Amino acid sequence: MPENNSSFNLIVRFFAMVPMILYMIVALLLTIIAIFSVYDAVQIMVQMIVSRDFANGLTSVLTALLLTITIIVLFETVTVYFKTKHVEVRALLVAGLTGLVRHVLIYNVSGGDPIQMFATVALLAVLIVGIVFVKPEEIR
């Protein structure tokens, strides 16, 4: 019987390590994506300055920077998981809000379908209410 319990504990420990390994892979990939995103934002800024097309360039730079911020927030969520072994919901809400603002800037919903605009406003309201009411978790 003790041998059976030992192999069971080994299996449980293996499966307990799987999420940690997957989160490490995600953290590595998010790091690589963040580096590429910052590089892209710098390139867009240089093109904007060289071409002197500030009207279109500023929107492109903002969308690139908002994407970078979203990636950084997701990366922070993964690092908080490493420390606390659970995912912080408020950080995901902030990432969602940043992504939605980026979506509005890119697709300019002013000429869009009224149902799509209502859905966007409703989603913004839900994310903002969630951010206000979900308390940040203390790192232990």
N, C-alpha and C positions, 0 to 999 in steps of 0.2 A: 503494500500500500504506500509506503513512503516514496518509492521510486515513481509511482504514478503521480503523486502530488508534486514531485520535483519536475517532472516533464510538463505537467500542467502549468506550473509557475513559469517555466521557461517559455512556453507558448504565449502565456499572458504578457510577459515582459516583452517578447518580440512584437506582439501586436500593439502594445503600448508605445513602442518606439517608432512605429510606422508613421503616425501623424507628425512626430517631431522631424523625422527624415524628410517627409513631404514639405513641411513648413521650411526647412532649410533649403530645399531645392527652390521653393517659391521665393524665398528671400534672395537667393543668388540671382534668379531670373529677374526679379524686380530691381535689383542693383544694376544689372546690365541694361535693362530697359530705361532706368532713370538716367544713367550716363548718356545713352543715346538721345534721350529726350532733351537733356540739357544741351547737348551738342547741337541738336536740331534747332533749339530756341536761339542759340548763339548764331548759327548760320542764318536764320531768318532775320535776326537783328542786323547782321552785317549786310545782307542783301537789301534790307530796308534802307540802311544808311547810304549804301552805294547807289541805289536806284533813286533815292530821295522820294520814294512813294510811301510817305508816312501814313496816309489815310488807310490804305489797305494793309500796310506792313504792321501797324500797331495791333490790328485785330488778329493777324496771324501770330504775332509775338505773344499776345495775351492768351490765345488758345493753346499755344505750345507751352507756355508757363503754367496754365491751369492743368494741362495734362501732366506736367512734371509734379505739380503739387498733389494731384490725385495719386500718382505713383508713390510719392513720398509718404502720404498718409496711409496707403495700403501697406507700405514697408514698415511703418511704425506699428501698425496693427499686428503684423507678423512678429516684430521684436517684442511687443507687449505679451504676445502669446508665449514666447520663449521664457519670459520672466514669471508670468502668472499662471500659465497653463489654461487660460481661457481668452476668448476674443472680446475686445472692448467694442460694444455696440455703437457708442457715441462716435468713435473714430470712423466707423463705416458710414454713419449718417453724414459726417462732414465730407467724406470722400464722395458720397452720392450727391450732396449739394454742390460740391465743386464740379463734378462731372455734369450735372444738370445745367449749371451756369455756363460751362464750356459749350454744351449742346445748344443753348439759346444763342450764344455768340456766333457759333459756326453756322447754324441753320436759320438764324434771324426769323423767329416765329411770327413776326408782324404780318407777313403775307400768307400765313399758313391757314389751315382749316380751323374753324372755331372750336371744334371738338378737340383738336390737338392742342390748341392754346389753353382751353379749359383744363385738359389733362395735365399740361405742363404746370399751370398755376396751382392745381390741386396737389401735384407731386411736390412742388416747392413748399407749399404750406405744410404738408405732412412732414417733410424733412426738417423744416425749421422748428415745428412743434416738437418733433422727436429730439432735436438737438437741445432745445430749451428744457425739456422735461426729463431727459435721460441724464442722470448725474454722472460726471466722470468718475471712473473707478480708481480707487487708491492702489498704487503699486505696493505690494507687500514685500 
